């Protein structure tokens, strides 16, 4: 399992590279990568385990963040963090995205009230990160089959954050440098 010492920190060149597509069939190394990233997210969201092992809670983790420049990311959004989540489910979104591409996005923007953070960025960087409020993502599953998912609000923000990692972007690249807390008109605050 990954620990905080395994998370690549801001300044490491791998975080600014465009990740390579994952090849199919998946190698054992890629299967383990996906499993280990998801396990980190699950364990980091368990308050007792996270405190004991000094893990920062995460809802997403991309392969470049563990030093692997491949187009793979895991997202694990707790059900209480989604607008229309089925309250019988523990997670609103539990997904491994392989070779993901955003194929459509809304004009309307959404942003987190408190701004975004990142496991790879140790300091707080204040400011709003405008994202599309709704997106459609095409990705491949573990068998290489193409899948499509539509997400909105917080799950959409998480997916966009992780897909950014695959293109060498960090959340603070999107913050308005002149006015970090500028709100766009009609933005959804999540």
Z-matrix of the N, CA and C atoms (Angstrom, degrees):
N
C 1 1.454
C 2 1.522 1 109.81
N 3 1.331 2 115.56 1 144.88
C 4 1.449 3 119.67 2 176.90
C 5 1.526 4 109.99 3 -74.28
N 6 1.321 5 115.18 4 146.09
C 7 1.457 6 122.80 5 173.61
C 8 1.532 7 106.48 6 -120.33
N 9 1.314 8 117.20 7 175.29
C 10 1.466 9 119.74 8 -178.29
C 11 1.531 10 111.48 9 -59.28
N 12 1.324 11 117.27 10 -32.41
C 13 1.472 12 119.37 11 179.82
C 14 1.530 13 111.75 12 -64.80
N 15 1.331 14 117.65 13 -18.93
C 16 1.461 15 121.67 14 -179.44
C 17 1.527 16 113.09 15 -87.93
N 18 1.334 17 116.50 16 -11.76
C 19 1.466 18 120.70 17 -178.84
C 20 1.526 19 109.02 18 -80.18
N 21 1.321 20 116.35 19 123.10
C 22 1.466 21 122.38 20 179.15
C 23 1.530 22 108.63 21 -69.08
N 24 1.318 23 115.75 22 135.70
C 25 1.459 24 121.10 23 -176.57
C 26 1.530 25 111.93 24 -99.93
N 27 1.338 26 113.56 25 155.42
C 28 1.462 27 122.45 26 177.72
C 29 1.529 28 109.12 27 -48.92
N 30 1.310 29 116.05 28 134.48
C 31 1.458 30 122.09 29 -176.80
C 32 1.520 31 111.42 30 110.32
N 33 1.344 32 116.90 31 -24.02
C 34 1.456 33 120.61 32 176.65
C 35 1.536 34 108.23 33 -73.83
N 36 1.326 35 118.64 34 128.50
C 37 1.475 36 121.42 35 -176.11
C 38 1.531 37 114.96 36 -56.88
N 39 1.340 38 119.04 37 -26.91
C 40 1.464 39 120.49 38 -178.59
C 41 1.524 40 111.36 39 -60.66
N 42 1.333 41 117.40 40 -27.95
C 43 1.469 42 120.40 41 -179.52
C 44 1.525 43 112.68 42 -73.43
N 45 1.310 44 117.83 43 -14.96
C 46 1.467 45 121.46 44 -178.87
C 47 1.526 46 112.90 45 -108.69
N 48 1.332 47 116.52 46 2.80
C 49 1.466 48 120.88 47 178.13
C 50 1.527 49 110.25 48 -87.42
N 51 1.325 50 115.95 49 152.59
C 52 1.466 51 120.80 50 169.79
C 53 1.533 52 106.19 51 -81.00
N 54 1.323 53 116.02 52 120.52
C 55 1.463 54 121.55 53 -176.11
C 56 1.525 55 110.81 54 -69.64
N 57 1.315 56 115.19 55 150.78
C 58 1.464 57 122.50 56 -179.82
C 59 1.532 58 110.34 57 -82.80
N 60 1.329 59 117.79 58 146.68
C 61 1.465 60 119.92 59 175.69
C 62 1.532 61 111.17 60 -60.57
N 63 1.313 62 115.28 61 146.66
C 64 1.458 63 121.80 62 176.09
C 65 1.521 64 107.82 63 -80.64
N 66 1.330 65 116.26 64 135.21
C 67 1.458 66 121.70 65 -179.48
C 68 1.531 67 110.36 66 -91.75
N 69 1.326 68 115.32 67 149.74
C 70 1.466 69 121.88 68 177.12
C 71 1.515 70 109.79 69 -116.78
N 72 1.332 71 117.48 70 150.10
C 73 1.460 72 126.64 71 -1.45
C 74 1.528 73 110.57 72 -65.99
N 75 1.331 74 115.57 73 153.93
C 76 1.454 75 120.48 74 -178.73
C 77 1.518 76 110.78 75 -61.73
N 78 1.312 77 115.45 76 137.74
C 79 1.460 78 120.34 77 174.57
C 80 1.529 79 109.00 78 -76.38
N 81 1.314 80 115.75 79 163.64
C 82 1.467 81 119.71 80 175.50
C 83 1.530 82 110.00 81 -59.96
N 84 1.334 83 116.55 82 -36.03
C 85 1.469 84 120.67 83 179.76
C 86 1.533 85 110.47 84 -64.02
N 87 1.340 86 117.60 85 -40.59
C 88 1.463 87 120.28 86 179.48
C 89 1.527 88 111.45 87 -69.84
N 90 1.326 89 117.20 88 -36.83
C 91 1.468 90 120.32 89 176.44
C 92 1.527 91 110.44 90 -63.35
N 93 1.327 92 116.22 91 -41.33
C 94 1.464 93 120.86 92 179.00
C 95 1.527 94 109.86 93 -67.64
N 96 1.317 95 117.08 94 -41.03
C 97 1.468 96 121.22 95 177.70
C 98 1.523 97 110.13 96 -56.05
N 99 1.326 98 117.34 97 -49.39
C 100 1.470 99 121.35 98 -179.67
C 101 1.522 100 110.55 99 -61.86
N 102 1.313 101 116.64 100 -44.88
C 103 1.460 102 120.98 101 -179.56
C 104 1.525 103 111.67 102 -62.97
N 105 1.329 104 116.34 103 -44.77
C 106 1.469 105 120.42 104 -178.32
C 107 1.525 106 111.82 105 -67.58
N 108 1.333 107 117.62 106 -37.33
C 109 1.469 108 119.74 107 178.52
C 110 1.521 109 110.04 108 -65.92
N 111 1.328 110 117.59 109 -45.09
C 112 1.462 111 119.97 110 179.74
C 113 1.522 112 110.90 111 -65.57
N 114 1.319 113 116.49 112 -38.65
C 115 1.467 114 119.41 113 178.56
C 116 1.524 115 110.84 114 -61.59
N 117 1.345 116 116.72 115 -39.11
C 118 1.463 117 119.24 116 176.95
C 119 1.529 118 109.65 117 -58.68
N 120 1.334 119 116.81 118 -47.41
C 121 1.468 120 120.07 119 -177.44
C 122 1.524 121 111.08 120 -61.86
N 123 1.318 122 117.16 121 -44.70
C 124 1.464 123 121.08 122 -179.86
C 125 1.526 124 110.08 123 -61.07
N 126 1.320 125 116.84 124 -50.86
C 127 1.473 126 120.92 125 -177.64
C 128 1.522 127 111.86 126 -66.86
N 129 1.336 128 117.27 127 -35.17
C 130 1.467 129 119.87 128 -178.51
C 131 1.523 130 112.13 129 -69.35
N 132 1.339 131 117.12 130 -22.08
C 133 1.459 132 120.96 131 178.92
C 134 1.531 133 112.38 132 -88.91
N 135 1.321 134 117.23 133 -2.82
C 136 1.465 135 122.31 134 174.56
C 137 1.527 136 106.82 135 -91.51
N 138 1.341 137 118.30 136 106.92
C 139 1.470 138 120.66 137 -172.47
C 140 1.529 139 113.95 138 -54.70
N 141 1.319 140 118.11 139 -41.55
C 142 1.468 141 120.48 140 -178.08
C 143 1.529 142 111.07 141 -67.60
N 144 1.332 143 116.49 142 -46.73
C 145 1.462 144 120.36 143 179.98
C 146 1.531 145 109.93 144 -64.52
N 147 1.332 146 116.51 145 -44.35
C 148 1.465 147 121.12 146 -178.33
C 149 1.529 148 111.00 147 -61.18
N 150 1.312 149 116.60 148 -43.04
C 151 1.468 150 119.35 149 -179.99
C 152 1.529 151 110.65 150 -65.95
N 153 1.314 152 116.51 151 -44.65
C 154 1.466 153 121.16 152 -178.84
C 155 1.523 154 111.98 153 -60.35
N 156 1.337 155 116.66 154 -38.30
C 157 1.465 156 121.09 155 -175.24
C 158 1.531 157 113.11 156 -106.26
N 159 1.327 158 116.73 157 10.42
C 160 1.470 159 122.72 158 176.21
C 161 1.531 160 112.17 159 56.76
N 162 1.337 161 116.03 160 45.84
C 163 1.459 162 121.08 161 177.88
C 164 1.517 163 109.70 162 -95.01
N 165 1.328 164 116.69 163 138.84
C 166 1.462 165 120.39 164 170.06
C 167 1.517 166 107.17 165 -85.42
N 168 1.320 167 116.34 166 133.91
C 169 1.460 168 120.75 167 -179.39
C 170 1.520 169 110.06 168 -63.85
N 171 1.325 170 114.74 169 139.68
C 172 1.455 171 120.32 170 178.50
C 173 1.511 172 111.17 171 -136.30
N 174 1.332 173 116.21 172 151.01
C 175 1.459 174 122.63 173 174.02
C 176 1.524 175 111.07 174 -113.16
N 177 1.317 176 115.85 175 -4.72
C 178 1.452 177 120.73 176 177.93
C 179 1.517 178 110.20 177 -156.73
N 180 1.322 179 115.42 178 150.03
C 181 1.459 180 121.51 179 178.10
C 182 1.520 181 107.76 180 -151.50
N 183 1.327 182 115.85 181 126.78
C 184 1.464 183 121.80 182 -179.22
C 185 1.530 184 109.38 183 -106.96
N 186 1.319 185 116.02 184 149.83
C 187 1.467 186 121.65 185 -177.21
C 188 1.536 187 112.92 186 -52.25
N 189 1.343 188 120.27 187 -41.89
C 190 1.468 189 118.12 188 178.50
C 191 1.534 190 113.26 189 -58.55
N 192 1.326 191 116.70 190 -25.44
C 193 1.463 192 119.76 191 179.87
C 194 1.521 193 112.94 192 -71.65
N 195 1.318 194 116.91 193 -13.18
C 196 1.467 195 120.46 194 173.65
C 197 1.532 196 109.79 195 -115.34
N 198 1.331 197 115.74 196 21.58
C 199 1.454 198 121.44 197 172.86
C 200 1.512 199 116.18 198 84.61
N 201 1.330 200 117.80 199 11.14
C 202 1.468 201 121.41 200 -179.07
C 203 1.525 202 108.34 201 -111.92
N 204 1.314 203 117.00 202 114.21
C 205 1.461 204 121.24 203 -176.56
C 206 1.527 205 110.57 204 -85.73
N 207 1.344 206 114.88 205 68.64
C 208 1.457 207 122.60 206 177.76
C 209 1.528 208 109.33 207 -131.02
N 210 1.326 209 114.94 208 154.22
C 211 1.462 210 121.26 209 -177.49
C 212 1.533 211 111.13 210 -82.66
N 213 1.319 212 113.94 211 75.08
C 214 1.462 213 120.47 212 177.77
C 215 1.521 214 107.94 213 -143.22
N 216 1.331 215 115.69 214 136.91
C 217 1.463 216 120.87 215 177.65
C 218 1.519 217 108.97 216 -148.35
N 219 1.314 218 115.75 217 148.43
C 220 1.461 219 122.28 218 175.64
C 221 1.519 220 108.90 219 -113.74
N 222 1.332 221 115.92 220 140.52
C 223 1.461 222 121.32 221 174.73
C 224 1.524 223 108.49 222 -127.85
N 225 1.328 224 114.66 223 140.53
C 226 1.456 225 121.20 224 -178.52
C 227 1.531 226 107.56 225 -144.55
N 228 1.323 227 115.36 226 91.61
C 229 1.466 228 121.87 227 -176.19
C 230 1.524 229 108.67 228 -99.62
N 231 1.343 230 117.72 229 117.66
C 232 1.467 231 119.69 230 177.93
C 233 1.525 232 111.37 231 -58.71
N 234 1.320 233 116.83 232 147.23
C 235 1.467 234 121.80 233 -176.32
C 236 1.519 235 112.34 234 -57.71
N 237 1.320 236 118.00 235 -36.56
C 238 1.470 237 118.74 236 -177.57
C 239 1.528 238 112.52 237 -68.85
N 240 1.338 239 117.93 238 -9.49
C 241 1.454 240 121.45 239 179.49
C 242 1.526 241 113.28 240 -95.71
N 243 1.312 242 117.94 241 9.10
C 244 1.464 243 120.72 242 179.15
C 245 1.521 244 109.64 243 -119.14
N 246 1.316 245 115.95 244 143.22
C 247 1.467 246 121.90 245 -176.68
C 248 1.515 247 113.16 246 -61.26
N 249 1.318 248 116.11 247 -46.28
C 250 1.456 249 120.03 248 -172.38
C 251 1.531 250 111.93 249 -117.13
N 252 1.330 251 115.82 250 31.71
C 253 1.457 252 119.54 251 -177.32
C 254 1.521 253 111.12 252 -68.14
N 255 1.304 254 114.28 253 143.72
C 256 1.462 255 121.29 254 172.53
C 257 1.526 256 106.22 255 -71.45
N 258 1.311 257 117.26 256 113.85
C 259 1.464 258 121.40 257 -173.26
C 260 1.527 259 113.13 258 -68.45
N 261 1.329 260 117.78 259 -6.28
C 262 1.457 261 119.59 260 175.06
C 263 1.527 262 110.47 261 -84.53
N 264 1.319 263 116.40 262 -11.97
C 265 1.457 264 120.62 263 179.83
C 266 1.520 265 109.91 264 -94.94
N 267 1.323 266 115.95 265 146.36
C 268 1.461 267 121.16 266 177.89
C 269 1.525 268 111.16 267 -76.83
N 270 1.341 269 115.59 268 -33.26
C 271 1.467 270 120.08 269 -177.13
C 272 1.523 271 110.69 270 -123.60
N 273 1.322 272 115.21 271 136.92
C 274 1.462 273 120.89 272 173.98
C 275 1.523 274 109.83 273 -76.33
N 276 1.329 275 115.57 274 -30.68
C 277 1.460 276 120.51 275 -179.87
C 278 1.521 277 108.28 276 -150.97
N 279 1.318 278 115.65 277 120.31
C 280 1.468 279 123.25 278 177.26
C 281 1.518 280 105.83 279 -133.29
N 282 1.333 281 115.89 280 105.68
C 283 1.450 282 118.51 281 -167.42
C 284 1.521 283 111.70 282 -155.56
N 285 1.325 284 115.38 283 141.67
C 286 1.464 285 121.67 284 168.63
C 287 1.516 286 106.99 285 -105.41
N 288 1.306 287 115.76 286 121.61
C 289 1.462 288 122.81 287 -179.83
C 290 1.525 289 108.30 288 -100.50
N 291 1.318 290 116.55 289 119.45
C 292 1.459 291 121.52 290 177.83
C 293 1.528 292 107.28 291 -114.37
N 294 1.325 293 115.54 292 127.39
C 295 1.468 294 122.77 293 -177.22
C 296 1.535 295 111.49 294 51.79
N 297 1.347 296 117.99 295 49.65
C 298 1.462 297 119.37 296 -175.92
C 299 1.532 298 112.99 297 -75.18
N 300 1.327 299 114.30 298 146.85
C 301 1.464 300 122.14 299 176.19
C 302 1.523 301 107.28 300 -137.95
N 303 1.324 302 116.30 301 130.53
C 304 1.463 303 120.25 302 173.86
C 305 1.517 304 106.42 303 -79.71
N 306 1.345 305 116.88 304 114.94
C 307 1.461 306 120.36 305 -175.20
C 308 1.524 307 112.55 306 -97.84
N 309 1.337 308 117.17 307 -16.95
C 310 1.467 309 120.02 308 171.86
C 311 1.517 310 108.48 309 -157.33
N 312 1.331 311 113.86 310 153.18
C 313 1.455 312 119.45 311 179.49
C 314 1.523 313 109.76 312 -149.93
N 315 1.308 314 114.42 313 153.35
C 316 1.460 315 119.93 314 -179.52
C 317 1.525 316 110.40 315 -77.24
N 318 1.316 317 114.39 316 155.90
C 319 1.462 318 119.74 317 172.76
C 320 1.521 319 108.87 318 -73.84
N 321 1.336 320 116.16 319 -36.18
C 322 1.461 321 120.23 320 179.71
C 323 1.518 322 109.86 321 -63.37
N 324 1.324 323 115.05 322 139.54
C 325 1.459 324 121.34 323 -178.14
C 326 1.526 325 110.98 324 -102.04
N 327 1.326 326 114.63 325 159.41
C 328 1.463 327 123.05 326 173.68
C 329 1.523 328 107.19 327 -137.85
N 330 1.301 329 115.41 328 151.24
C 331 1.456 330 119.60 329 176.48
C 332 1.519 331 109.31 330 -152.02
N 333 1.317 332 114.56 331 154.18
C 334 1.452 333 119.58 332 178.91
C 335 1.524 334 109.74 333 -77.64
N 336 1.315 335 115.81 334 136.05
C 337 1.464 336 122.19 335 -179.03
C 338 1.529 337 111.30 336 -54.75
N 339 1.320 338 116.24 337 -42.21
C 340 1.464 339 120.34 338 -176.46
C 341 1.524 340 113.10 339 -94.52
N 342 1.325 341 118.36 340 4.21
C 343 1.457 342 121.51 341 -175.81
C 344 1.519 343 109.81 342 84.05
N 345 1.308 344 116.89 343 176.81
C 346 1.461 345 121.40 344 -177.84
C 347 1.523 346 110.78 345 -103.10
N 348 1.316 347 114.29 346 159.56
C 349 1.451 348 122.40 347 173.09
C 350 1.512 349 107.79 348 -132.57
N 351 1.329 350 116.05 349 176.92
C 352 1.454 351 120.13 350 -176.44
C 353 1.518 352 108.97 351 -155.39
N 354 1.322 353 116.55 352 139.42
C 355 1.462 354 120.38 353 177.63
C 356 1.523 355 111.93 354 -61.22
N 357 1.327 356 117.18 355 -25.82
C 358 1.464 357 121.18 356 -179.35
C 359 1.526 358 113.55 357 -88.03
N 360 1.319 359 117.04 358 -6.43
C 361 1.471 360 121.11 359 -178.73
C 362 1.525 361 107.47 360 -116.49
N 363 1.324 362 116.03 361 111.13
C 364 1.462 363 121.16 362 -173.30
C 365 1.526 364 114.14 363 -78.72
N 366 1.324 365 117.97 364 -19.62
C 367 1.465 366 118.61 365 -178.10
C 368 1.523 367 109.94 366 -105.91
N 369 1.342 368 114.87 367 155.86
C 370 1.460 369 120.23 368 174.50
C 371 1.518 370 108.71 369 -75.46
N 372 1.315 371 115.60 370 131.60
C 373 1.464 372 120.72 371 175.52
C 374 1.516 373 106.04 372 -120.89
N 375 1.338 374 116.86 373 101.85
C 376 1.461 375 120.11 374 -174.73
C 377 1.522 376 112.39 375 -71.14
N 378 1.334 377 114.15 376 147.16
C 379 1.453 378 120.13 377 175.90
C 380 1.514 379 111.10 378 139.42
N 381 1.323 380 114.42 379 158.02
C 382 1.452 381 120.81 380 179.27
C 383 1.527 382 109.86 381 -84.97
N 384 1.321 383 114.70 382 141.44
C 385 1.461 384 121.96 383 177.46
C 386 1.522 385 106.92 384 -113.32
N 387 1.332 386 117.66 385 100.36
C 388 1.466 387 118.91 386 179.85
C 389 1.531 388 111.44 387 -70.19
N 390 1.326 389 114.74 388 130.34
C 391 1.462 390 121.93 389 178.62
C 392 1.521 391 107.78 390 -131.56
N 393 1.304 392 116.89 391 164.19
C 394 1.464 393 119.85 392 173.01
C 395 1.524 394 108.50 393 -70.34
N 396 1.333 395 116.56 394 138.78
C 397 1.465 396 121.15 395 -178.40
C 398 1.525 397 111.79 396 -71.51
N 399 1.325 398 117.11 397 -29.39
C 400 1.462 399 121.84 398 -179.99
C 401 1.530 400 108.33 399 -137.51
N 402 1.317 401 115.21 400 138.27
C 403 1.466 402 119.67 401 177.50
C 404 1.526 403 109.98 402 -139.29
N 405 1.315 404 114.82 403 157.01
C 406 1.464 405 121.96 404 169.96
C 407 1.525 406 105.87 405 -117.98
N 408 1.332 407 115.12 406 127.17
C 409 1.465 408 120.99 407 -178.00
C 410 1.521 409 109.13 408 -116.66
N 411 1.324 410 114.96 409 131.86
C 412 1.460 411 120.87 410 170.78
C 413 1.527 412 106.52 411 -103.87
N 414 1.312 413 116.46 412 133.43
C 415 1.459 414 121.69 413 -177.98
C 416 1.525 415 108.68 414 -149.28
N 417 1.306 416 115.97 415 174.24
C 418 1.461 417 120.59 416 175.97
C 419 1.519 418 109.42 417 -108.68
N 420 1.330 419 115.39 418 144.44
C 421 1.466 420 120.39 419 176.13
C 422 1.526 421 108.38 420 -88.81
N 423 1.334 422 116.80 421 -174.33
C 424 1.465 423 121.08 422 -175.53
C 425 1.521 424 113.36 423 -64.17
N 426 1.332 425 116.94 424 -20.90
C 427 1.471 426 120.50 425 178.10
C 428 1.518 427 112.44 426 -93.61
N 429 1.330 428 116.88 427 0.01
C 430 1.455 429 120.83 428 -179.52
C 431 1.513 430 113.95 429 89.08
N 432 1.343 431 117.41 430 0.31
C 433 1.462 432 120.89 431 178.81
C 434 1.516 433 110.42 432 -72.41
N 435 1.331 434 115.98 433 140.51
C 436 1.466 435 120.12 434 177.99
C 437 1.519 436 109.31 435 -77.69
N 438 1.323 437 114.72 436 133.58
C 439 1.459 438 122.95 437 179.02
C 440 1.523 439 108.29 438 -127.28
N 441 1.314 440 115.77 439 158.53
C 442 1.464 441 121.42 440 176.72
C 443 1.519 442 108.12 441 -133.07
N 444 1.323 443 115.50 442 138.53
C 445 1.461 444 120.79 443 177.36
C 446 1.526 445 108.68 444 -137.51
N 447 1.333 446 114.82 445 141.24
C 448 1.469 447 121.05 446 175.22
C 449 1.521 448 107.47 447 -110.58
N 450 1.313 449 116.42 448 130.08
C 451 1.464 450 121.74 449 179.99
C 452 1.521 451 109.12 450 -134.96
N 453 1.344 452 114.60 451 157.19
C 454 1.459 453 118.70 452 -179.92
C 455 1.521 454 110.26 453 -139.59
N 456 1.312 455 114.27 454 162.08
C 457 1.456 456 124.23 455 176.34
C 458 1.530 457 111.98 456 53.62
N 459 1.336 458 118.49 457 -126.66
C 460 1.470 459 119.48 458 -172.60
C 461 1.531 460 112.66 459 -59.36
N 462 1.326 461 121.26 460 -48.75
C 463 1.470 462 119.04 461 177.04
C 464 1.538 463 112.88 462 -57.87
N 465 1.327 464 117.35 463 -34.49
C 466 1.471 465 120.21 464 177.50
C 467 1.521 466 110.89 465 -67.28
N 468 1.326 467 116.61 466 -39.88
C 469 1.467 468 120.53 467 177.91
C 470 1.530 469 109.86 468 -62.16
N 471 1.329 470 116.52 469 -45.69
C 472 1.469 471 120.65 470 -179.63
C 473 1.533 472 110.50 471 -60.37
N 474 1.324 473 116.84 472 -46.20
C 475 1.473 474 119.75 473 179.90
C 476 1.522 475 111.29 474 -61.64
N 477 1.317 476 117.20 475 -43.44
C 478 1.466 477 120.02 476 179.90
C 479 1.527 478 111.18 477 -63.88
N 480 1.324 479 117.09 478 -40.41
C 481 1.463 480 121.59 479 177.91
C 482 1.530 481 110.12 480 -58.89
N 483 1.341 482 116.63 481 -46.67
C 484 1.468 483 120.04 482 -177.79
C 485 1.527 484 111.73 483 -70.69
N 486 1.318 485 117.83 484 -39.58
C 487 1.465 486 120.30 485 178.06
C 488 1.530 487 110.17 486 -65.27
N 489 1.339 488 117.51 487 -34.38
C 490 1.466 489 120.57 488 173.78
C 491 1.527 490 111.20 489 -55.17
N 492 1.336 491 116.88 490 -41.93
C 493 1.470 492 120.33 491 179.99
C 494 1.528 493 111.27 492 -57.67
N 495 1.313 494 117.28 493 -32.24
C 496 1.464 495 120.87 494 -177.82
C 497 1.523 496 112.05 495 -75.40
N 498 1.338 497 115.46 496 -12.18
C 499 1.465 498 120.84 497 179.65
C 500 1.524 499 112.08 498 -112.95
N 501 1.329 500 116.36 499 12.13
C 502 1.464 501 120.46 500 176.42
C 503 1.514 502 114.60 501 79.94
N 504 1.329 503 117.65 502 20.46
C 505 1.468 504 121.01 503 -179.53
C 506 1.521 505 110.22 504 -110.27
N 507 1.329 506 115.34 505 146.01
C 508 1.455 507 122.05 506 173.76
C 509 1.517 508 108.86 507 -114.46
N 510 1.329 509 116.38 508 156.55
C 511 1.464 510 120.63 509 -172.62
C 512 1.511 511 112.75 510 -54.91
N 513 1.319 512 117.80 511 -38.00
C 514 1.465 513 119.44 512 -174.88
C 515 1.527 514 112.80 513 -71.20
N 516 1.336 515 117.95 514 -11.97
C 517 1.470 516 120.38 515 174.12
C 518 1.524 517 111.00 516 -62.51
N 519 1.330 518 117.65 517 -24.09
C 520 1.465 519 122.83 518 -176.54
C 521 1.534 520 113.63 519 -90.94
N 522 1.318 521 117.59 520 -9.27
C 523 1.462 522 120.75 521 -177.41
C 524 1.526 523 109.37 522 -75.65
N 525 1.323 524 115.86 523 133.78
C 526 1.461 525 121.37 524 177.03
C 527 1.535 526 108.50 525 -64.40
N 528 1.311 527 116.71 526 115.58
C 529 1.472 528 120.99 527 -175.51
C 530 1.522 529 112.24 528 -67.33
N 531 1.341 530 117.63 529 -31.01
C 532 1.469 531 120.77 530 -178.48
C 533 1.522 532 112.84 531 -82.62
N 534 1.316 533 117.01 532 -30.58
C 535 1.464 534 121.56 533 -178.81
C 536 1.534 535 108.09 534 -145.27
N 537 1.347 536 117.95 535 82.43
C 538 1.464 537 121.29 536 -173.18
C 539 1.527 538 114.83 537 -58.22
N 540 1.331 539 117.38 538 -24.76
C 541 1.464 540 119.27 539 -178.16
C 542 1.529 541 112.54 540 -108.78
N 543 1.321 542 115.91 541 24.40
C 544 1.454 543 120.60 542 175.43
C 545 1.526 544 109.05 543 -66.80
N 546 1.342 545 115.99 544 132.30
C 547 1.467 546 120.72 545 177.35
C 548 1.511 547 108.49 546 -103.22
N 549 1.310 548 115.26 547 133.27
C 550 1.454 549 119.42 548 174.26
C 551 1.527 550 108.34 549 -78.18
N 552 1.334 551 117.73 550 152.88
C 553 1.471 552 119.95 551 178.74
C 554 1.534 553 111.18 552 -61.79
N 555 1.304 554 116.36 553 142.73
C 556 1.483 555 123.25 554 176.64
C 557 1.519 556 114.51 555 61.28
N 558 1.318 557 117.82 556 21.89
C 559 1.459 558 120.37 557 179.97
C 560 1.532 559 109.41 558 -73.48
N 561 1.311 560 116.34 559 143.80
C 562 1.457 561 121.74 560 174.32
C 563 1.519 562 107.69 561 -89.84
N 564 1.321 563 116.96 562 123.51
C 565 1.456 564 121.42 563 176.90
C 566 1.528 565 107.48 564 -93.53
N 567 1.306 566 115.66 565 121.41
C 568 1.468 567 121.42 566 -177.57
C 569 1.522 568 109.48 567 -103.94
